[in-house]
Amino acid sequence: MEKVKTPLNAPRLLGLLLACGALTLPACQSPPHPPTDTGATPSTVDSNDSAGEHTTEVDLSSATSNADGSAIVFDPVEAGKNLPDPCVELSSEVLGRAGYLEDKERTPFGMDDDLLGKGIVCDLSLIENYDGYRSAGIYSDNIRKEFIREQGLLIRTAPESIVPNSYYYAFSPNYDNACYIGAATQRGRIGLGISGRVDWPIDSACEESRKYFDRLYLVTDGFAWLEQ
């Protein structure tokens, strides 16, 4: 199935967001929390957002929470030095189990310069035949949730996801029928999205993204590949 990118596709918008975010990242920095306790089963509720209780029990370690269940707050400078690289670090076999075809298209942003904004896009094709879908991919960057909120790009938290402390976000204030879901790790933010059909309401697009984010979490044993 051929991938068809949106007119304002996520890689381009990520590049613009990183360029803007690089100007403000230092002001957003705070010391990161202690390393994740891989035996913990954390809550998904963020103290800064109103969200329901997370009821799904998944006995997995987590790369997206501290030992007390709180969300990781990463250092953008340090995260930019070791961002997750989904196209390189995830095998074709793992991506297949997560619902993606073997083809990959990797696009890095800012990885070879001295600016603070960094990101990596791994564009993929879905195994499932979605009628009218436009693009899918896994993303990593060193953009903090606080910056996403300040830019009006935070859609809401995602307590229904099995990934602790995950939230829905956009790359454009207009959303463009696309919804992305992500969470902070010690190596930066990891996210995933599907640019959906033009008739998808935003909630439907978010739900489709959540399904793939949860599946990726399961097949990688709780994002164990991010705990480096």
N, C-alpha and C positions, 0 to 999 in steps of 0.2 A: 504494500500500500504506500503510495507516494505521500510524503510530507508536503504540506502547503503552508508556508509561514503566513502569519498575519501581516497586513500592511505595515503596522507598527509592531514588529515582532519583539519578543522578550529579550533576545540578545542585544538589540539596539537600545531598548529602553533600559536594560541593566547597565549598559555602558554610560548612558546619560545620567542615570541615578548615581553610579559610582563617581562620575566626574563631579557631580554636585556634592555628594556625601563626603568626598575627600576633603572638602573645604571645612567641614564641620566635625569630622570624626574626633579630632583631639579633644574637643570640648565635651564629647560624649563619653570619654573613657573613664572607667572606674576599675579598681582592682578586681580581677576575676575571683569567683568563689573557689573554694577548695575543690580538688579533683573529684570526679564522680565516684561514688561507691557503687561498684558494678553489681553488688548484691541487693541494692535498694529497689523498691518498687514505688516510684514517686507518683505524686499527684500531678494532674495536668492543669490545675487551676493557677493562673497568674494573679498575684495579689493586686496588680494594677488594673485588672479587668474584671468585670462581673461575668461569671460563667458558671454553668451548672457543674455538678459533681461528675467525675469520670468514674463510670461503674464497670467498665470492661477490665477483667483481670488477665493480664498477660505476664507470665513469669519470664521476663527477659531483663537483661542488664540494659542500662540506658546511657547513651552518650549525650543526652539532651537535658540532664538534670543533675543537681548536686545530691549529696547523701540525704539531705532533708527534704528532697522533692522540689526544691526551688529551681527556677530557671537559671541556666548558666549565663553569666555575663562575661563575654570574652573581650580580650584586649584587641582592638582592631589592628594595631601594628603587628603584634605577634601572630595573630590569626592570618594576616596577609602573607606571612612567610611560609605557612604550611596549610594552605587551603585544601579542602577535600577536592580530589580530581576524579569525578565519577567515571569519566570515559577511560581513565587509566587504571584506577584502583578497583573497579568492578568488572569482573570477567563477563564474557558473553553468556556463560552458563547462568550466572547470578542474575544478570539483566533479563534473561529469558524467563527465569522463575518469577521475576518481578513483573513480567508482562510486556517486555520490550523485545523487538527484533534485534538481530545482531548488528545492524548498521548503526554507526555512530558518527556524529559530526561535532567535533570539539572546537570551541571558540573561547580563548582566554582574553581577559581584559586587564590591562595594567600590570601584568605579571613581570614585564621586563623593564619597568621604569621605576622611578623613585617616588611617585605619587602614592598617597595612602589608599585610594580606591582600588580594590582587586576583585576579580571575579572570574569564574570559569563556567561556561555553559556546555552541557552535553546534550545536544539535540538527538532525539531517538524517534523511532516509529513504534506504534503500538501493535501488539499481536492481534488484539481484539479489533474487529472491523467496526469502527465508529463512523456512522453516516454523517459526513459533514464536519468532522473534526479538522482542525487546522494545524496544530503542532503540539508536540509533547517534549518534555525534557527534564533533566535534573540539573539543578543550579547550585553553585556555592559562591559565597561572597563574604566580605568583611563588613557588611552593613548591619548595624545594631538595630534591634527592635524599636528603641527609642526614636531613632531617626525616621524609621518607617512611619511611626505614629505621628511624629511632628509634620511629616510631609502629607498627611492625610491618606496614606496608602494602606493603613491597617484596616482590614475588613472586620475581623473579630477573632477572638480566641477559638480554638478547636477542641473543646473538651471531649467531643465524640471520637476523636482520633486516639489510637492506642499509643501514639508517640507523645511522651510527656512534654508539656509546655509548648506544644505546637500552636500555630496561629495561621490564619488566612491573610494574604496580602495581595497587593497589585503592583504593577510596574507603572501604571498610568492612572490618574484620577478618574478617567472615564471607564476604567475596568476593561472595556472592549470585549465583553463576554468571556473574559478569561479570569481565572482565579488560581492563585498559587498558595501552597501550604509549605510551611517551613518551621524550623526550630534552631535555636542556637546551640552550638557545640563548642568545645574548647578550641577547635580549629576554625571557627567561624560559623556562619549560617549555612545550613543545608536546606534546600528547597526543591519543590517539584511542582509541575503544573501542566495543565492541558488547556490549550486554547480551543474553546468549544464551538459548537454550532451557533450560528447567529441568533437562533431562536431560544438558546439556553438562557434561563434566568441565572443570575449570579450564584444563587444557592445550589442550582444543579451543577454548575461548573465546579464549585467548591467541593461538592460531594464526590464528583468523579476524580478530582485531584486527590482527595483524602483516601479513596480506595487504593490508589497506586502508592501513595506515601506509606500507608499502613502495610501494604504488601511488601514494599521494599524494606521496611523496618523488620518484618517477620523473617524474610529470607536472608537477612544479614545478621540475624541473632541480636536484634536490638541495636542496629548500627554499630556493631562491634568494630568494624573497619575504621570508624572515626575515633576510636579511643586509642590514640597514638601519642 
